[in-house]
Amino acid sequence: MLRRMMNASRSALVRGVAAFAAVLLAATAHAAPVAIVGGTIHPISGPAIERGVLVFDHGKIVAVGAEGAVSVPNNAERIDASGLHVWPGMIDGYSTIGLREISSVRGTLDVTESGQINPNARAEVAVNVSSTHIPVTRANGVLLAATVPSGSMVPGSSAVIALDGWTFEEMVRKAPAGLVILWPDMGLKARAAESEGEKRKAGEGWEERVARLDDMVAEARSYASARVSKSIPRDKDVRWESLQSVIDKKTRVWIAASTLPQIRAAIDWSAKHDLPMALIDSGDGAVGDAWQMAAELAARKIPVVVQTTRMPRREYEPYDTPFSAPAKLHEAGVEIIFGSWGDANARNLPSEAARAVAYGLPREAAERALTLDAAQVFGIDDRYGSLEPGKSATVILVDGDLLETRMNVKRAFLDGRELDLSSRHTELWKKWSARPALHTTK
């Protein structure tokens, strides 16, 4: 189960330890600068550079440009990238990496807490740093991921983690990344019942559940006022402490909503409470209806996490509705990012974008959604998402088209430190490649 936040200072400590660990690892990765030369560099923030040069030192990019325009230090380690493409590491906008290992084995599932309102539950402290899904995912170029709790109405906060590290503190790049809310099913209505027993059996309707969300925000604001004015002496409450960054608008609410009534109600609720919002589209096996509200989402500047590996929501909708939805959102001006919604299959994140490109999403928009746009939505674009001087040297070298399933990541660097690209998949490949040939007797 997700461990509880014991005190308000824990988050600051985690961020401090994570930042120190990232700097220490980057500093010890290479004693000399590294220069990647001869490849096609895709900065994302600008046009591709044929036969480019990228230089980084102590985990930070120092220079990016064409050969001849960038000076390579004499003591630099040179990496010949001829024939390769150089990209920023990709970012998964919605995953359960580290929280789920084997779906059928309960002991490996840490995606949820008991109870319905758990704003203080933190995804990052439950991450299994030894998960076999982590090396498999990073081997395909996904180097950062938002890992997200689920299972209850307010399952807790998500975290952006780097897919490498000995401890969760080393892996965290931003926590909390957002307060997750699973919007109630708008079809849930509490049945009219005469007896209390029948009412309990009927359960809460969506109106009651939304009222609980209202109460959560109201309690957090009252708690903040009381703490500031000191008019009501009280000890710290971990639930309401964890909501302070939300009500201060430093952290978004990430609301998972699929149907038009759900999305409409979620937008209205966040506006009523003046909370910055991001929309997690779909999640129940079918594409969400966000594309039908694209204009309003764009006007309200609400980013949307999308996935194309879905079914149409209704029998009368075209088969390609999930594939074309990202293009419709983008055309309306909505900022989109891609999520894998998974752990074992998070490695397939580039394919999510590729399907959207095949059905109308501009390629440049897809590439940004996998990198810079995702970094901007999570508020880490000062470090990640593009290849620019001053940013983290989080880089992948690819032997083909980033959006093609046939591409292979040849080398990868996280904050300037080269990653081991071996995984359970490569181990099995080596094992079965070495299997002796069978000899049959006539």
GIURHU-V960841 format. One record per backbone hydrogen bond with DSSP energy under -0.5 kcal/mol. NH is the residue of the N-H (numbers start at 1). CO is the residue of the C=O. If there is no record, write none. Layout:
nh=NH co=CO
nh=NH co=CO
This chain:
nh=2 co=112
nh=5 co=120
nh=6 co=4
nh=10 co=7
nh=11 co=8
nh=12 co=8
nh=13 co=9
nh=14 co=10
nh=15 co=11
nh=16 co=12
nh=17 co=13
nh=18 co=14
nh=19 co=15
nh=20 co=16
nh=21 co=17
nh=22 co=18
nh=23 co=19
nh=24 co=20
nh=25 co=21
nh=26 co=22
nh=27 co=23
nh=28 co=24
nh=29 co=25
nh=29 co=26
nh=30 co=26
nh=34 co=56
nh=35 co=77
nh=36 co=54
nh=37 co=35
nh=37 co=79
nh=38 co=52
nh=39 co=52
nh=40 co=84
nh=41 co=39
nh=41 co=49
nh=42 co=86
nh=43 co=41
nh=44 co=46
nh=45 co=43
nh=49 co=41
nh=50 co=48
nh=52 co=39
nh=52 co=49
nh=53 co=65
nh=54 co=36
nh=55 co=63
nh=56 co=34
nh=57 co=60
nh=60 co=57
nh=61 co=391
nh=62 co=55
nh=63 co=55
nh=65 co=53
nh=67 co=51
nh=68 co=70
nh=69 co=66
nh=70 co=66
nh=72 co=70
nh=73 co=71
nh=76 co=73
nh=77 co=33
nh=78 co=76
nh=79 co=35
nh=80 co=78
nh=81 co=37
nh=81 co=79
nh=83 co=38
nh=84 co=81
nh=85 co=398
nh=86 co=40
nh=87 co=85
nh=87 co=396
nh=89 co=394
nh=90 co=141
nh=91 co=370
nh=92 co=144
nh=93 co=91
nh=93 co=338
nh=95 co=146
nh=96 co=342
nh=99 co=96
nh=100 co=96
nh=101 co=108
nh=105 co=102
nh=106 co=104
nh=108 co=105
nh=109 co=106
nh=110 co=99
nh=110 co=108
nh=118 co=116
nh=118 co=154
nh=121 co=118
nh=122 co=3
nh=123 co=157
nh=125 co=122
nh=126 co=123
nh=127 co=124
nh=128 co=98
nh=129 co=127
nh=131 co=128
nh=134 co=131
nh=135 co=131
nh=136 co=132
nh=137 co=133
nh=138 co=134
nh=139 co=135
nh=140 co=137
nh=141 co=138
nh=142 co=137
nh=143 co=90
nh=143 co=141
nh=144 co=90
nh=145 co=161
nh=146 co=92
nh=147 co=145
nh=147 co=159
nh=148 co=95
nh=148 co=146
nh=150 co=111
nh=154 co=116
nh=155 co=152
nh=156 co=180
nh=157 co=121
nh=158 co=178
nh=159 co=147
nh=160 co=174
nh=161 co=145
nh=161 co=159
nh=162 co=171
nh=163 co=143
nh=164 co=162
nh=171 co=167
nh=172 co=168
nh=173 co=160
nh=174 co=160
nh=176 co=158
nh=177 co=158
nh=178 co=158
nh=179 co=252
nh=180 co=156
nh=180 co=178
nh=181 co=254
nh=182 co=153
nh=183 co=181
nh=183 co=256
nh=188 co=185
nh=189 co=187
nh=199 co=195
nh=200 co=196
nh=201 co=197
nh=202 co=198
nh=203 co=199
nh=206 co=188
nh=209 co=205
nh=210 co=206
nh=211 co=207
nh=212 co=208
nh=213 co=209
nh=214 co=210
nh=215 co=211
nh=216 co=212
nh=217 co=213
nh=218 co=214
nh=219 co=215
nh=220 co=216
nh=221 co=217
nh=222 co=218
nh=223 co=219
nh=224 co=220
nh=225 co=221
nh=226 co=222
nh=227 co=223
nh=228 co=224
nh=229 co=225
nh=230 co=226
nh=232 co=226
nh=238 co=236
nh=241 co=237
nh=242 co=238
nh=243 co=239
nh=243 co=240
nh=244 co=241
nh=246 co=243
nh=247 co=243
nh=248 co=244
nh=249 co=246
nh=250 co=245
nh=251 co=245
nh=253 co=276
nh=254 co=179
nh=254 co=252
nh=255 co=253
nh=255 co=278
nh=256 co=181
nh=256 co=254
nh=257 co=255
nh=257 co=280
nh=263 co=259
nh=264 co=260
nh=265 co=261
nh=266 co=262
nh=267 co=263
nh=268 co=264
nh=269 co=265
nh=270 co=266
nh=271 co=267
nh=272 co=268
nh=273 co=269
nh=274 co=271
nh=275 co=270
nh=278 co=253
nh=279 co=303
nh=280 co=255
nh=280 co=278
nh=281 co=279
nh=281 co=305
nh=282 co=257
nh=283 co=286
nh=284 co=286
nh=287 co=311
nh=289 co=258
nh=292 co=289
nh=293 co=290
nh=294 co=291
nh=297 co=293
nh=298 co=294
nh=299 co=295
nh=300 co=296
nh=301 co=298
nh=302 co=297
nh=303 co=301
nh=304 co=335
nh=305 co=279
nh=306 co=304
nh=306 co=337
nh=310 co=308
nh=311 co=285
nh=317 co=314
nh=321 co=318
nh=324 co=320
nh=325 co=321
nh=328 co=324
nh=329 co=325
nh=330 co=326
nh=331 co=327
nh=332 co=328
nh=333 co=330
nh=334 co=329
nh=336 co=334
nh=337 co=304
nh=338 co=369
nh=339 co=306
nh=340 co=94
nh=341 co=94
nh=342 co=94
nh=346 co=343
nh=348 co=345
nh=349 co=346
nh=351 co=348
nh=352 co=348
nh=352 co=349
nh=353 co=349
nh=354 co=350
nh=355 co=351
nh=356 co=352
nh=357 co=353
nh=358 co=354
nh=359 co=355
nh=360 co=357
nh=361 co=356
nh=366 co=362
nh=367 co=363
nh=368 co=364
nh=369 co=365
nh=370 co=366
nh=371 co=367
nh=371 co=368
nh=372 co=385
nh=373 co=368
nh=374 co=368
nh=375 co=371
nh=376 co=372
nh=377 co=373
nh=378 co=374
nh=379 co=375
nh=379 co=376
nh=380 co=375
nh=381 co=375
nh=383 co=380
nh=384 co=380
nh=387 co=43
nh=388 co=386
nh=390 co=61
nh=391 co=388
nh=392 co=383
nh=393 co=59
nh=394 co=392
nh=395 co=393
nh=395 co=413
nh=396 co=87
nh=397 co=411
nh=398 co=85
nh=398 co=396
nh=399 co=408
nh=404 co=401
nh=407 co=404
nh=409 co=139
nh=410 co=397
nh=410 co=408
nh=411 co=397
nh=413 co=395
nh=414 co=417
nh=415 co=413
nh=416 co=393
nh=417 co=414
nh=418 co=416
nh=419 co=412
nh=421 co=419
nh=427 co=423
nh=428 co=424
nh=429 co=425
nh=430 co=426
nh=431 co=427
nh=432 co=428
nh=433 co=429
nh=434 co=430
nh=435 co=432
nh=440 co=438
